[in-house]
Amino acid sequence: MKIKVGKKNKKAPKMKAETLSDKSKFAIVESYKAARTNIMFSLSADDNKFFAVTSYSKGEGKSTVSSNLAISFSKMEKRVLLIDSDLRRPNIHNIFKLENTAGLSNIIGKMTDFEDVVHKDVIPNLDILTSGTIPPNPSELLCSARFLELVEKIKDQYDYVLFDTPPIGVVSDALLLKDLVAGFVVVLRERSTTHGDIQNLLESASLADCKLLGFIKVGCIGNRKRGRRNYYYYQYY
């Protein structure tokens, strides 16, 4: 499989987190539908409805992609849970404008219960569990028995569960979920992700025996003359 991406460019336009809605561009909505369909086939092969979204570096749009995939899955009238498991630089609560005083880290730390902090029906059929308080030991929490108990608890409550995880090239937290999920969807960003990044990611995934479900590439395709607002496209590999 050949993937063409641009070279590292620190001046690449900053990506605005925009969630899918009735006003979203047709091409973007259809791109997410195509990604959703391919992911569903991959999940059905493993009979596992859990999967994670990651990237190699920060700022590549993984949280935006996680959010929009979750929305896309919820449009099928399936019960969907999006979990912000990036306990270092969480962003899901910012995208959906949710309170994040308590969440995943607080559940694992036995400070609260899932039912007390999960945000129900943020949009129809989509529940969201934010990251909660940023802990001093994120990796240890994601390895804990308490986290495994939570995963078992929600298994029968939802049709699909998505984890937004930290970038693989920054910390190893995402790889700790490898035995819980069917695989990882990797976000690549035009003019940011390099061939070297992809090679390093593939090597890390191979060493950890992680399954990659596919790649979603996001990138800028032009500017409006008025307001200079960037358009972004989404492609699935």
Secondary structure, 3 states (H helix, E strand, C coil): CCCCCCCCCCCCCCCCCCCCCCCCCHHHHHHHHHHHHHHHHHHHHHCCCEEEEEECCCCCCHHHHHHHHHHHHHCCCCCEEEEECCCCCCCHHHHHCCCCCCCHHHHHCCCCCHHHHCEEEEECCEEEECCCCCCCCHHHHHCCHHHHHHHHHHCCCCCEEEEECCCCCCCCHHHHHCCCCCCEEEEEECCCCCHHHHHHHHHHHHHCCCCEEEEEEEEEEEECCCCCCEEEEEEEC
